[in-house]
Amino acid sequence: MYPAGMNTSIDYYSFPMEPSREQLTYVIEQIRGVRTRKGVSQLELSLKAHLSQSFLASIETGKKQPSVLTLIKIAQALNVSPRIFFPEPKGVSREQLKDEIISLLGSL
């Protein structure tokens, strides 16, 4: 039986639990690319984003996966929109994507 209040109309197992390698590579390239274009070192970014330098290095090398909150911290520290980490999927409107991101952020 399901726990009380659990939404049983959604097939939770149909959603990918882990991002694809392609998605992670995209995020890594965005973080490293923006950081280097702005002339910011990993140490500077880690201090501005309130992250450890080793954690940031682990994200940039693909050893760790950043949470949405971590991506927001990194975006704020780089003075860019967090949207750069979320490419617009084909077949999904900008409005649908915006609603989905807002929903995900609201669940934090």
NORWOKA-V662527 format. One record per pair of residues at least 4 apart in sequence whose ideal C-beta (glycine too) atoms are under 8 Angstrom apart, sorted by the first residue. I is the first residue (numbers start at 1). J is the second residue. Records with the same first field share a line. If there is no record, write none. Layout:
I=J  J
//
This chain:
2=6  8
11=15
16=20
18=65
19=23  24  27  65
20=24
21=25
22=26
23=27
24=28  62  65
25=29  62
26=30  85  87
27=31  66  71  85
28=32  59  60  61  62
29=33
30=34  84  85
31=35  59  60  66  74  85
32=36  60
33=37
34=38  78  80  84
35=40  41  42  45  78
36=40
38=78  79
40=44  45  48  78
41=45
42=46  53  56  57  60
43=47  53
44=48
45=49  51  56  74  77  78
46=51  52  53  55  56
48=77  78
49=56  70  73  74  76  77
50=73
51=55  56  70  73  74
52=56
53=57
54=58
55=59  64
56=60  74
57=61
58=63  64
59=63  64  65  66  70
66=70  71  74
67=71
68=72  104  105  108
69=73  108
70=74
71=75  82  85
72=76  82  105
73=77
74=78
75=80  81  82  84  85
80=84
82=86
83=101
86=97  101
88=92  94  97
89=97
92=96  97
93=97
94=98
95=99
96=100
97=101
98=102
99=103
100=104
101=105
102=106
103=107
104=108
//
